[in-house]
Amino acid sequence: MAYNRRQAERLLTAAELELFDASLASAVSALTPAQLKAKIGRARRLRDKQRDLLKRQRLASRSATGTKGGRSGVANARTADKAKALDEVLARLEKRAEALARQADAEARREAAKRAAAIRKAAKPKAKAASRGRKPAAKAPAAKLPAPTRAPKKTLSKKATRSPARGGGALPGRKDSAGAKALRANVGRTRAVSKRRQAKRDAR
């Protein structure tokens, strides 16, 4: 249960009540981040002070009354209520600080996005102007290849091309077969016989 203004007046001092009023929704939105930070630190110190006081009072009450919790006594109850009220004040102030931090982060992201968009927008005309100013590179003339040279034709002499059947030798670069060799030998013998017969007829 949150404490209202009337309850706070009965529990808090004038300085503590000022913090209570500053944490209300009607006033906390008017605080600057620096003011909010200062009030948060002050509210935390006051809250911790009341918690420490409550702890000491309970220890004293436990030893005096013999109760385990040490919560008896009007002073203890008032200190506990005061600590709760200040804890609520601190919670409201911290909630407002978190909201301001989120707003600041969102604003920073928006500003960064705007700057990036402006940079991109300014860079586009420059890129277009640079592309228009560039001339296409001239193509280098194709190198002319030399005309292919033809190897000279090899001609065979009449002697080299004579057929083996007419007594000629084998064609250059070719080997005679066994039949070609026998044919040449037979032709040679026939010529020799013819020459001897002709010589005998001439001798008569």
Residue pairs with C-beta under 8 A, 6 or more apart in sequence:
2 88
3 11
3 20
3 81
3 84
3 85
3 88
5 20
5 21
5 24
7 85
8 17
8 20
8 85
9 17
11 78
11 81
11 82
11 85
12 20
12 82
12 85
12 86
16 46
16 82
16 86
19 39
19 42
19 43
19 46
19 86
19 89
20 85
20 89
21 27
22 28
22 31
22 39
22 93
23 39
23 43
23 88
23 89
23 90
23 92
23 93
23 96
24 92
25 92
28 36
28 92
28 93
28 96
29 96
31 39
31 96
33 97
33 100
33 104
36 93
36 96
36 97
36 100
37 97
39 93
40 90
40 93
40 94
40 97
43 86
43 89
43 90
43 93
44 90
46 86
47 83
47 86
47 87
47 89
47 90
50 79
50 82
50 83
50 86
51 83
53 79
53 83
54 76
54 79
54 80
54 83
57 70
57 73
57 75
57 76
57 79
58 69
58 70
58 71
58 76
59 70
60 70
61 67
61 70
61 71
61 72
61 73
61 76
62 68
62 69
62 70
65 72
65 73
70 76
71 77
71 80
156 171
156 172
159 168
160 169
160 171
160 172
161 168
161 171
162 168
162 169
164 170
164 176
164 180
164 183
164 184
165 183
165 187
166 187
167 184
167 187
167 188
167 191
170 176
170 180
176 184
